[in-house]
Amino acid sequence: MKRLITFVAAAALALSAVMTSAPAALAEEGKPGLFVNLTTDDTWSAAKAIMFAHQKALKNGHEPVAIWLNVRAVYLADKKRPSHIPGPMAKDGTSIQDMLTAFMADGGQVIMCSACSAAAGLTKADYIDGVTMGSWPVVEGLLFDPDVKTLAW
């Protein structure tokens, strides 16, 4: 019986050490990444999503940070379709395309849904510089990464 109690105590102590060191280990590895699923071309919603991904996640050390433009959101990065400047950015003259470009310049990734692009009649040549045409491996690698959180907008 004494051996059983000693074993249980040692196991509890080891489990306690692992559980208290887990947050420290996560801090050493860095902050989790963020995958933003953006489906709308509404510039107010898009501006909030891009601002959150860029200013709140990417600039605060989260990696990787990606915005997946799909459904109608593919129109946001179309060079031939200048975006409306939403309320909060109107005074600065910052467009959605300016926001996406700045996000990518700081290390963020903008991924276009290939199927949605085709449905909209758009190709990589139609998009602002720096976007990545999405494929299942690109999206899957981020979406199912245990160190990446997903947020839909």
C-alpha positions as CSV (number, residue, x, y, z in Angstrom):
1,M,0.0,0.0,0.0
2,K,2.9,2.4,0.8
3,R,4.3,1.8,-2.7
4,L,0.9,2.7,-4.3
5,I,0.7,5.9,-2.2
6,T,4.3,6.8,-3.2
7,F,3.6,6.1,-6.9
8,V,0.3,8.2,-6.8
9,A,2.1,11.1,-5.1
10,A,5.0,11.0,-7.6
11,A,2.6,10.9,-10.5
12,A,0.6,13.8,-9.1
13,L,3.8,15.8,-8.6
14,A,5.0,15.1,-12.1
15,L,1.6,16.0,-13.6
16,S,1.6,19.2,-11.6
17,A,5.0,20.1,-12.9
18,V,4.0,19.5,-16.5
19,M,0.8,21.5,-16.1
20,T,2.5,24.5,-14.5
21,S,5.3,24.6,-17.1
22,A,2.9,24.4,-20.1
23,P,2.1,28.1,-20.2
24,A,5.9,28.9,-19.9
25,A,6.6,26.5,-22.8
26,L,4.0,28.2,-25.0
27,A,5.5,31.6,-24.2
28,E,8.9,30.4,-25.2
29,E,7.5,29.1,-28.6
30,G,5.8,32.4,-29.4
31,K,2.2,33.5,-29.7
32,P,-0.3,31.4,-31.7
33,G,-1.1,32.4,-35.3
34,L,-4.4,33.7,-36.6
35,F,-6.3,32.6,-39.7
36,V,-9.1,35.2,-40.6
37,N,-11.8,33.8,-42.9
38,L,-13.2,37.0,-44.6
39,T,-16.2,36.4,-46.8
40,T,-17.7,39.8,-47.5
41,D,-16.8,42.7,-49.7
42,D,-18.6,45.1,-47.3
43,T,-15.8,47.6,-46.6
44,W,-16.8,48.4,-43.0
45,S,-16.6,44.7,-42.0
46,A,-13.5,44.1,-44.1
47,A,-11.7,47.1,-42.6
48,K,-12.4,45.8,-39.1
49,A,-11.2,42.3,-40.0
50,I,-8.0,43.5,-41.7
51,M,-7.3,46.0,-38.9
52,F,-7.7,43.3,-36.3
53,A,-5.5,40.8,-38.1
54,H,-2.8,43.5,-38.7
55,Q,-2.8,45.8,-35.7
56,K,-4.0,43.4,-33.0
57,A,-2.5,40.1,-34.0
58,L,0.5,40.6,-36.4
59,K,1.9,43.7,-34.7
60,N,1.6,42.0,-31.3
61,G,3.8,39.1,-32.3
62,H,1.3,36.4,-33.4
63,E,2.6,34.3,-36.2
64,P,1.6,33.4,-38.8
65,V,-1.3,35.7,-39.6
66,A,-3.3,35.1,-42.7
67,I,-6.5,36.6,-44.2
68,W,-8.3,34.2,-46.5
69,L,-10.4,36.2,-49.0
70,N,-13.3,34.1,-50.2
71,V,-16.8,34.3,-51.5
72,R,-17.4,38.1,-52.3
73,A,-14.3,39.1,-50.4
74,V,-12.2,38.3,-53.5
75,Y,-13.4,41.6,-55.0
76,L,-11.5,43.6,-52.2
77,A,-8.1,42.9,-53.8
78,D,-9.2,43.4,-57.4
79,K,-6.9,46.2,-58.9
80,K,-9.6,47.3,-61.3
81,R,-12.1,47.8,-58.5
82,P,-11.0,50.6,-56.2
83,S,-12.4,50.1,-52.7
84,H,-14.6,52.5,-50.9
85,I,-12.8,54.1,-48.0
86,P,-14.7,53.1,-44.8
87,G,-15.6,55.6,-42.1
88,P,-12.7,55.1,-39.7
89,M,-10.1,55.4,-42.5
90,A,-11.8,58.1,-44.5
91,K,-9.9,61.0,-42.9
92,D,-6.5,59.3,-43.7
93,G,-7.6,58.3,-47.2
94,T,-6.7,54.6,-46.5
95,S,-8.5,52.2,-48.8
96,I,-9.0,48.5,-48.2
97,Q,-6.3,47.7,-50.8
98,D,-3.9,50.0,-48.9
99,M,-4.7,48.1,-45.7
100,L,-4.1,44.8,-47.4
101,T,-0.8,46.0,-48.9
102,A,0.4,47.3,-45.5
103,F,-0.6,44.1,-43.8
104,M,1.4,42.1,-46.4
105,A,4.4,44.5,-46.1
106,D,4.5,43.7,-42.4
107,G,4.6,40.0,-43.0
108,G,0.9,39.1,-43.1
109,Q,-0.4,36.7,-45.8
110,V,-3.4,37.4,-48.0
111,I,-4.8,34.2,-49.6
112,M,-7.3,34.3,-52.4
113,C,-9.8,31.5,-52.7
114,S,-9.1,30.0,-56.2
115,A,-12.6,28.7,-56.7
116,C,-14.2,32.0,-55.7
117,S,-11.8,33.9,-57.9
118,A,-12.7,31.7,-60.8
119,A,-16.4,32.2,-60.1
120,A,-15.9,36.0,-60.0
121,G,-13.9,35.9,-63.3
122,L,-10.7,37.0,-61.5
123,T,-7.1,35.6,-61.8
124,K,-3.9,36.3,-60.0
125,A,-3.1,39.1,-62.6
126,D,-6.3,40.9,-61.5
127,Y,-5.2,41.2,-57.8
128,I,-2.9,43.7,-56.0
129,D,0.7,42.6,-55.7
130,G,1.6,40.2,-53.0
131,V,-1.6,38.0,-52.7
132,T,-1.3,34.2,-52.8
133,M,-3.6,32.2,-54.8
134,G,-5.0,29.7,-52.4
135,S,-4.9,25.9,-52.8
136,W,-6.1,23.2,-50.4
137,P,-2.5,22.6,-49.1
138,V,-2.1,26.3,-48.3
139,V,-5.4,26.7,-46.6
140,E,-5.2,23.3,-44.9
141,G,-1.8,24.0,-43.5
142,L,-3.1,27.1,-41.6
143,L,-6.6,26.0,-40.9
144,F,-5.7,22.8,-39.2
145,D,-2.5,23.9,-37.5
146,P,-3.0,23.4,-33.8
147,D,-1.0,26.7,-33.1
148,V,-3.3,28.8,-35.3
149,K,-6.6,30.2,-34.2
150,T,-9.4,30.8,-36.7
151,L,-11.7,33.8,-36.8
152,A,-14.5,34.4,-39.3
153,W,-15.7,37.8,-40.4
